[in-house]
Amino acid sequence: KALNERKMSLYAGTKVSYAANFGRLNASVTHDILGHSDGLKFNGDYNYSIIFSKELILTPFIGVVINSSNVSNYYYGVAAGESTRYAPYQLGSTVNYNAGLSLRYQLNKNWHLNGLVKYTQLDADIEDSPIVDSDNIATTMLSVSYQF
């Protein structure tokens, strides 16, 4: 209540991937098309799928996300005059690192069980923001998908 609302946004852009025997490299650049932050993100990652069977695939990954100053300030900054509780705080571009594991289990021809565990280390400037109380983000996900 002490800050303006931060809205989720929609990012669109371009992605390139390179697959080889040693794994897959991905890179993407996206822009906030709804104009909430009006900023850019760069995502880069490397992953290597370990195929245990035709049903079970485990994929460890590491990655980096670079946020433009617009994105960093929208989500983690405090604009002048925005709050009486928090002092103004401005950020430049930020770099967050992540690592994790994804799991895909094929239940049958169409149904899959998917899992994800991911750890993200936040940039020091994000950690120093008065509205952030942690230096990392832990993410877990479990989903079921149907393939046509």
N, CA and C of each residue as an Amber inpcrd file, in Angstrom:
protein
   444
   0.8150000  -1.1940000   0.0000000   0.0000000   0.0000000   0.0000000
   0.8620000   1.2620000   0.0000000   2.1310000   1.1230000   0.3280000
   3.0200000   2.2790000   0.3730000   3.6340000   2.5910000  -0.9900000
   3.2950000   1.8000000  -2.0090000   3.8790000   1.9690000  -3.3360000
   2.8050000   1.9210000  -4.4080000   3.1360000   2.4360000  -5.5790000
   2.2620000   2.2620000  -6.7290000   2.2380000   0.7850000  -7.1050000
   1.1390000   0.3420000  -7.6950000   0.9990000  -1.0560000  -8.0860000
   1.9730000  -1.4030000  -9.2080000   2.6420000  -2.5520000  -9.0680000
   3.4890000  -3.0870000 -10.1310000   2.6630000  -4.1460000 -10.8460000
   2.4400000  -3.9560000 -12.1270000   1.6270000  -4.8870000 -12.8950000
   2.5170000  -5.8570000 -13.6590000   2.0390000  -7.0850000 -13.7900000
   2.7300000  -8.0360000 -14.6590000   2.5920000  -7.5150000 -16.0770000
   3.5310000  -7.8670000 -16.9350000   3.4820000  -7.3650000 -18.2980000
   3.6200000  -8.5060000 -19.2900000   3.6220000  -8.1710000 -20.5330000
   3.7780000  -9.1230000 -21.6190000   4.9960000  -8.6980000 -22.4260000
   5.9350000  -9.6110000 -22.5930000   7.1590000  -9.3310000 -23.3200000
   7.1500000 -10.1070000 -24.6330000   7.5500000  -9.4600000 -25.6960000
   7.6580000 -10.0980000 -27.0070000   9.0000000  -9.7330000 -27.6120000
   9.5280000 -10.6540000 -28.4120000  10.8240000 -10.3760000 -29.0090000
  11.2750000 -11.4950000 -29.9050000  12.5740000 -11.7230000 -29.9080000
  13.1490000 -12.7370000 -30.7760000  14.0570000 -13.6600000 -29.9670000
  14.1650000 -14.9010000 -30.4410000  14.9780000 -15.8990000 -29.7460000
  15.7720000 -16.6960000 -30.7710000  17.0170000 -16.9930000 -30.4380000
  17.8390000 -17.8840000 -31.2490000  18.3140000 -19.0270000 -30.3680000
  18.4360000 -20.2030000 -30.9790000  18.9040000 -21.3920000 -30.2650000
  19.9160000 -22.1230000 -31.1250000  20.8550000 -22.7530000 -30.4480000
  21.8440000 -23.5830000 -31.1220000  21.9450000 -24.8900000 -30.3570000
  21.6590000 -26.0010000 -31.0440000  21.7230000 -27.3200000 -30.4190000
  22.8910000 -28.1040000 -31.0020000  23.6180000 -28.7890000 -30.1190000
  24.7420000 -29.6240000 -30.5240000  24.8360000 -30.7960000 -29.5430000
  25.8240000 -31.6400000 -29.7290000  26.0110000 -32.7790000 -28.8340000
  26.2740000 -32.3490000 -27.3950000  26.8580000 -31.1650000 -27.2100000
  27.2040000 -30.6960000 -25.8720000  26.0420000 -30.0060000 -25.1570000
  24.8820000 -29.8540000 -25.8070000  23.7240000 -29.2300000 -25.1840000
  23.1040000 -28.1780000 -26.0780000  22.3330000 -27.2900000 -25.4710000
  21.6220000 -26.2470000 -26.2110000  21.9260000 -24.8860000 -25.5990000
  22.2260000 -23.9160000 -26.4740000  22.4060000 -22.5250000 -26.0810000
  21.2090000 -21.7370000 -26.6050000  20.6350000 -20.8910000 -25.7600000
  19.4970000 -20.0580000 -26.1330000  19.8000000 -18.6110000 -25.7730000
  19.3240000 -17.6980000 -26.5950000  19.4430000 -16.2660000 -26.3010000
  18.1920000 -15.5800000 -26.8390000  17.6550000 -14.6520000 -26.0500000
  16.4810000 -13.9100000 -26.5050000  16.5580000 -12.4640000 -26.0360000
  15.9430000 -11.5950000 -26.8090000  15.7750000 -10.1900000 -26.4550000
  14.2940000  -9.9010000 -26.5760000  13.7070000  -9.3420000 -25.5070000
  12.2790000  -9.0610000 -25.4960000  12.0200000  -7.6410000 -25.0050000
  10.8550000  -7.1180000 -25.3780000  10.4490000  -5.7650000 -25.0100000
   9.0730000  -5.8170000 -24.3670000   8.8500000  -4.9750000 -23.3760000
   7.5590000  -4.8690000 -22.6930000   6.5520000  -4.2300000 -23.6480000
   5.6960000  -5.0480000 -24.2690000   4.7730000  -4.5160000 -25.2830000
   3.5200000  -3.8760000 -24.6800000   3.2850000  -4.0600000 -23.3840000
   2.1520000  -3.3890000 -22.7450000   2.5300000  -2.0200000 -22.2040000
   3.8340000  -1.7220000 -22.1790000   4.2930000  -0.3950000 -21.7890000
   4.3300000  -0.1240000 -20.2970000   4.2300000  -1.1540000 -19.4590000
   4.2990000  -0.9110000 -18.0100000   5.6850000  -0.4170000 -17.6100000
   6.7100000  -1.1460000 -18.0560000   8.0750000  -0.6940000 -17.7680000
   8.7010000  -0.0430000 -18.9900000   8.1920000  -0.3920000 -20.1590000
   8.7280000   0.0800000 -21.4330000  10.2070000  -0.2560000 -21.5480000
  10.5730000  -1.4320000 -21.0400000  11.9780000  -1.8180000 -21.0160000
  12.2760000  -3.0820000 -21.7930000  13.5520000  -3.4450000 -21.8070000
  14.0670000  -4.6180000 -22.5160000  14.6410000  -5.6290000 -21.5410000
  14.5840000  -6.9030000 -21.9420000  15.2390000  -7.9830000 -21.2110000
  16.0560000  -8.8150000 -22.1920000  17.2280000  -9.2420000 -21.7350000
  18.0260000 -10.2160000 -22.4640000  18.0890000 -11.4740000 -21.6120000
  17.7830000 -12.6180000 -22.2050000  17.8740000 -13.9080000 -21.5170000
  18.8490000 -14.7920000 -22.2730000  19.7630000 -15.4050000 -21.5590000
  20.6620000 -16.3760000 -22.1500000  20.7480000 -17.5830000 -21.2440000
  20.7700000 -18.7760000 -21.8290000  20.9010000 -19.9690000 -20.9950000
  21.5570000 -21.1030000 -21.7660000  22.0700000 -22.0350000 -20.9890000
  22.6400000 -23.2800000 -21.5080000  21.9550000 -24.4200000 -20.7830000
  21.5550000 -25.4590000 -21.5310000  20.9880000 -26.6440000 -20.8970000
  21.4770000 -27.8980000 -21.6010000  21.4260000 -28.9910000 -20.8720000
  21.8470000 -30.2790000 -21.3980000  20.8540000 -31.3300000 -20.9150000
  20.1460000 -31.9370000 -21.8540000  19.1390000 -32.9390000 -21.4980000
  19.7850000 -34.3030000 -21.2960000  19.4350000 -34.9150000 -20.1860000
  19.8860000 -36.2700000 -19.8700000  18.6800000 -37.1850000 -20.0650000
  18.7650000 -38.0540000 -21.0560000  17.6470000 -38.9280000 -21.3950000
  17.8500000 -40.2660000 -20.6920000  17.0340000 -40.5160000 -19.6730000
  17.1050000 -41.7760000 -18.9330000  16.3530000 -42.8740000 -19.6610000
  15.2560000 -42.5140000 -20.2850000  14.4480000 -43.4340000 -21.0790000
  13.6000000 -42.5770000 -22.0090000  12.7980000 -43.2160000 -22.8850000
  11.9380000 -42.4120000 -23.7630000  10.8720000 -41.6770000 -22.9700000
  10.6330000 -42.0960000 -21.7420000   9.6250000 -41.4450000 -20.9010000
  10.1900000 -40.3600000 -19.9920000  11.4540000 -40.4680000 -19.5950000
  12.0080000 -39.6000000 -18.5540000  13.2110000 -38.8010000 -19.0550000
  13.0940000 -37.4700000 -18.9940000  14.1800000 -36.5750000 -19.4060000
  14.4270000 -35.5680000 -18.2840000  15.6730000 -35.4600000 -17.8470000
  16.0980000 -34.4980000 -16.8320000  17.0090000 -33.4790000 -17.5240000
  16.7350000 -32.1830000 -17.3160000  17.5090000 -31.1510000 -17.9920000
  18.0220000 -30.1160000 -16.9980000  19.3090000 -30.1870000 -16.6170000
  19.8950000 -29.1070000 -15.8140000  20.1660000 -27.9000000 -16.7120000
  20.1230000 -26.6970000 -16.1200000  20.3550000 -25.4860000 -16.8940000
  20.9840000 -24.4070000 -16.0250000  21.6770000 -23.4840000 -16.6950000
  22.1950000 -22.2750000 -16.0620000  21.8470000 -21.1180000 -16.9990000
  21.6670000 -19.9240000 -16.4260000  21.2910000 -18.8160000 -17.2780000
  21.5580000 -17.4670000 -16.6520000  21.3310000 -16.4530000 -17.4620000
  21.5000000 -15.0660000 -17.0490000  20.3400000 -14.2620000 -17.6260000
  19.8550000 -13.2870000 -16.8490000  18.8290000 -12.3540000 -17.3110000
  19.3560000 -10.9460000 -17.0620000  19.4370000 -10.1600000 -18.1200000
  19.8660000  -8.7710000 -18.0110000  18.6410000  -7.9000000 -18.2370000
  18.3090000  -7.0870000 -17.2460000  17.1700000  -6.1730000 -17.3260000
  17.6650000  -4.7630000 -17.6150000  16.9940000  -4.0710000 -18.5210000
  17.3230000  -2.6670000 -18.7470000  16.9790000  -1.8720000 -17.4920000
  17.4760000  -0.6550000 -17.4070000  17.1800000   0.1760000 -16.2380000
  15.6820000   0.4320000 -16.1050000  14.9490000   0.5200000 -17.2110000
  13.4960000   0.7200000 -17.1390000  12.8100000  -0.4510000 -16.4430000
  13.1890000  -1.6750000 -16.8070000  12.6090000  -2.8650000 -16.1740000
  13.0050000  -2.9150000 -14.7030000  14.2950000  -2.7080000 -14.4250000
  14.7810000  -2.7610000 -13.0340000  14.0700000  -1.7440000 -12.1610000
  13.9260000  -0.5190000 -12.6520000  13.2700000   0.5170000 -11.8590000
  11.7760000   0.2670000 -11.6910000  11.1190000  -0.2580000 -12.7120000
   9.6800000  -0.5030000 -12.6090000   9.3760000  -1.5270000 -11.5090000
  10.1380000  -2.6200000 -11.4890000   9.8350000  -3.6950000 -10.5370000
  10.5230000  -3.5420000  -9.1820000  11.6920000  -2.8950000  -9.1330000
  12.4650000  -2.8730000  -7.8920000  12.8010000  -1.4730000  -7.3820000
  12.5160000  -0.4500000  -8.1500000  12.8500000   0.9070000  -7.7510000
  11.7020000   1.5970000  -7.0240000  12.0110000   2.7520000  -6.4520000
  11.0050000   3.5980000  -5.7950000  11.1630000   4.9890000  -6.4030000
  10.1380000   5.4370000  -7.1150000  10.1970000   6.7400000  -7.7790000
  10.0620000   7.8640000  -6.7470000  10.6550000   9.0030000  -7.0480000
  10.5320000  10.1720000  -6.1760000   9.0540000  10.5310000  -6.0380000
   8.5980000  10.7150000  -4.8090000   7.2100000  11.0620000  -4.5430000
   6.2460000   9.8930000  -4.5560000   6.7370000   8.6880000  -4.8210000
   5.8590000   7.5090000  -4.8810000   5.4310000   7.0410000  -3.4980000
   6.2940000   7.2140000  -2.5090000   6.0290000   6.6340000  -1.2060000
   6.4980000   7.5550000  -0.0820000   5.7230000   7.5610000   0.9960000
   6.1690000   8.2670000   2.1960000   6.8980000   7.3070000   3.1260000
   6.8020000   6.0240000   2.8400000   7.4290000   4.9930000   3.6710000
   8.8520000   4.6530000   3.2090000   9.0750000   4.6590000   1.8860000
  10.3690000   4.2780000   1.3320000  11.0320000   5.4730000   0.6650000
  12.3350000   5.5890000   0.8560000  13.1050000   6.6440000   0.1870000
  13.1950000   6.3240000  -1.3070000  13.3140000   7.3290000  -2.1500000
  13.4870000   7.0700000  -3.5860000  14.7180000   6.1880000  -3.8230000
  14.6060000   5.2740000  -4.7760000  15.7030000   4.3540000  -5.0940000
  15.6700000   4.0710000  -6.5910000  16.7530000   4.4100000  -7.2690000
  16.8600000   4.2040000  -8.7090000  17.9360000   3.1710000  -9.0080000
  17.6890000   2.3590000 -10.0150000  18.6250000   1.3190000 -10.4320000
  19.0430000   1.5420000 -11.8700000  20.2190000   1.0290000 -12.2030000
  20.6360000   0.9450000 -13.5970000  20.2120000  -0.4140000 -14.1300000
  20.8610000  -0.8670000 -15.1720000  20.6180000  -2.2180000 -15.6680000
  21.0540000  -3.2140000 -14.6100000  20.3830000  -4.3580000 -14.5530000
  20.7090000  -5.3750000 -13.5570000  20.9410000  -6.7250000 -14.2260000
  21.7210000  -7.5670000 -13.5590000  22.0480000  -8.8970000 -14.0700000
  21.7130000  -9.9210000 -12.9910000  20.8120000 -10.8420000 -13.3010000
  20.4340000 -11.9220000 -12.3920000  20.9000000 -13.2490000 -12.9870000
  21.4330000 -14.1250000 -12.1350000  21.9090000 -15.4360000 -12.5660000
  20.9670000 -16.5010000 -12.0310000  20.7840000 -17.5850000 -12.8150000
  19.9140000 -18.6600000 -12.3440000  20.4680000 -20.0220000 -12.7290000
  20.0050000 -21.0220000 -11.9960000  20.3690000 -22.4100000 -12.2590000
  19.2160000 -23.2810000 -11.7860000  19.0750000 -24.4220000 -12.4040000
  17.9970000 -25.2980000 -11.9740000  17.9360000 -26.5930000 -12.7490000
  16.8330000 -27.2900000 -12.5310000  16.5660000 -28.5710000 -13.1720000
  15.1230000 -28.5950000 -13.6510000  14.9160000 -29.1290000 -14.8400000
  13.5510000 -29.4040000 -15.2820000  13.4500000 -30.9050000 -15.5260000
  12.2470000 -31.4160000 -15.3560000  11.9900000 -32.8440000 -15.4830000
  10.7520000 -33.0280000 -16.3390000  10.8100000 -33.9450000 -17.2720000
   9.6470000 -34.2680000 -18.0960000   9.4610000 -35.7730000 -18.0750000
   8.2670000 -36.1770000 -17.6850000   7.9350000 -37.5960000 -17.6590000
   6.7190000 -37.8210000 -18.5400000   6.8690000 -38.6840000 -19.5360000
   5.7790000 -38.9800000 -20.4610000   4.9140000 -40.0880000 -19.8810000
   3.6770000 -39.7240000 -19.5140000   2.7560000 -40.6900000 -18.9250000
   2.2150000 -41.6510000 -19.9870000   1.8790000 -41.1010000 -21.1590000
   1.4670000 -41.8980000 -22.3110000   1.7110000 -41.0550000 -23.5660000
   1.0900000 -41.4360000 -24.6970000   1.3450000 -40.7260000 -25.9510000
   1.0580000 -39.2270000 -25.8720000   0.0440000 -38.8300000 -25.1230000
  -0.3760000 -37.4310000 -25.1140000  -0.1010000 -36.6830000 -23.8120000
  -0.0420000 -37.3610000 -22.6970000   0.0580000 -36.6950000 -21.3950000
   1.4850000 -36.7120000 -20.8630000   1.9020000 -35.5580000 -20.3150000
   3.2410000 -35.4090000 -19.7360000   3.1460000 -34.7690000 -18.3620000
   4.0140000 -35.1760000 -17.4840000   4.1760000 -34.5580000 -16.1720000
   5.4720000 -33.7570000 -16.2260000   5.4200000 -32.4840000 -15.8300000
   6.5760000 -31.5950000 -15.9120000   6.8810000 -31.0070000 -14.5320000
   8.1560000 -30.9010000 -14.2320000   8.5650000 -30.2810000 -12.9750000
   9.7330000 -29.3410000 -13.2050000   9.8520000 -28.3610000 -12.3230000
  10.9340000 -27.3870000 -12.4240000  11.3360000 -26.9430000 -11.0270000
  12.6310000 -26.8530000 -10.8080000  13.2020000 -26.2410000  -9.6110000
  14.2570000 -25.2650000 -10.1120000  14.1590000 -23.9940000  -9.6700000
  15.0830000 -22.9650000 -10.1660000  15.4790000 -22.0310000  -9.0250000
  16.7500000 -21.6820000  -8.9960000  17.2920000 -20.7220000  -8.0340000
  17.8050000 -19.5250000  -8.8230000  17.3930000 -18.3090000  -8.4260000
  17.8530000 -17.0820000  -9.0630000  18.5730000 -16.2160000  -8.0450000
  19.8120000 -15.8440000  -8.3570000  20.5850000 -14.9170000  -7.5310000
  20.3670000 -13.5210000  -8.0810000  19.8030000 -12.6330000  -7.2570000
  19.4890000 -11.2800000  -7.7040000  20.7190000 -10.3810000  -7.7230000
  20.7150000  -9.4310000  -8.6400000  21.7620000  -8.4210000  -8.7460000
  21.8770000  -7.6560000  -7.4200000  23.0760000  -7.2100000  -7.0810000
  23.3090000  -6.4800000  -5.8180000  22.4590000  -5.2160000  -5.7250000
  22.2270000  -4.5310000  -6.8530000  21.3890000  -3.3270000  -6.8150000
  19.9380000  -3.6610000  -6.4800000  19.4640000  -4.8220000  -6.9260000
  18.1120000  -5.2620000  -6.5630000  18.0730000  -5.6140000  -5.0830000
  19.0910000  -6.3270000  -4.6100000  19.1780000  -6.6790000  -3.1760000
  19.1280000  -5.4360000  -2.2970000  19.7400000  -4.3370000  -2.7450000
  19.8080000  -3.1010000  -1.9620000  18.5260000  -2.2800000  -1.9980000
  17.5980000  -2.6490000  -2.8520000  16.3420000  -1.9020000  -2.9450000
  15.5830000  -1.9850000  -1.6180000  14.9930000  -0.8870000  -1.1640000
  14.2610000  -0.9160000   0.1050000  12.9730000  -1.7560000   0.0520000
  12.5250000  -2.1220000  -1.1470000  11.2930000  -2.9160000  -1.2420000
  11.5700000  -4.4020000  -1.4490000  12.8530000  -4.7900000  -1.4180000
  13.2430000  -6.1900000  -1.5990000  13.8660000  -6.6800000  -0.3070000
  13.4220000  -7.8520000   0.1630000  13.9430000  -8.3600000   1.4340000
  14.7270000  -9.6640000   1.2940000  15.1370000 -10.0040000   0.0770000
  15.8870000 -11.2310000  -0.1300000  16.9060000 -11.0110000  -1.2380000
  17.9320000 -11.8470000  -1.2710000  18.9250000 -11.7280000  -2.3320000
  18.7470000 -12.8050000  -3.3960000  17.6600000 -13.6070000  -3.2710000
  17.4430000 -14.6730000  -4.2330000  15.9540000 -14.9890000  -4.3650000
  15.6410000 -15.7500000  -5.3940000  14.2810000 -16.2320000  -5.6140000
  14.3710000 -17.7310000  -5.8740000  13.5860000 -18.5060000  -5.1520000
  13.4810000 -19.9470000  -5.3890000  12.1300000 -20.2120000  -6.0400000
  12.1470000 -20.9580000  -7.1430000  10.9340000 -21.2430000  -7.8950000
  10.7610000 -22.7480000  -8.0260000   9.5580000 -23.2180000  -7.7880000
   9.2090000 -24.6110000  -8.0440000   7.9150000 -24.6270000  -8.8520000
   7.7950000 -25.5970000  -9.7340000   6.6100000 -25.7130000 -10.5610000
   6.3400000 -27.1830000 -10.8430000   5.0850000 -27.5300000 -10.8850000
   4.6520000 -28.8570000 -11.2710000   3.4680000 -28.6700000 -12.1950000
   3.4760000 -29.3170000 -13.3440000   2.3650000 -29.1710000 -14.2860000
   2.1150000 -30.4800000 -15.0250000   0.9410000 -30.5570000 -15.5850000
   0.5520000 -31.6590000 -16.4460000   0.2160000 -31.0440000 -17.7910000
   0.7190000 -31.6370000 -18.8690000   0.4410000 -31.0940000 -20.1950000
  -0.1270000 -32.1750000 -21.1080000  -0.8960000 -31.7310000 -22.0680000
  -1.4930000 -32.6110000 -23.0670000  -0.9960000 -32.1690000 -24.4270000
  -0.4350000 -33.0950000 -25.1800000   0.1060000 -32.7970000 -26.4960000
  -0.8080000 -33.3850000 -27.5610000  -1.2530000 -32.5350000 -28.5000000
  -2.1360000 -32.9970000 -29.5770000  -1.3810000 -33.7180000 -30.6550000
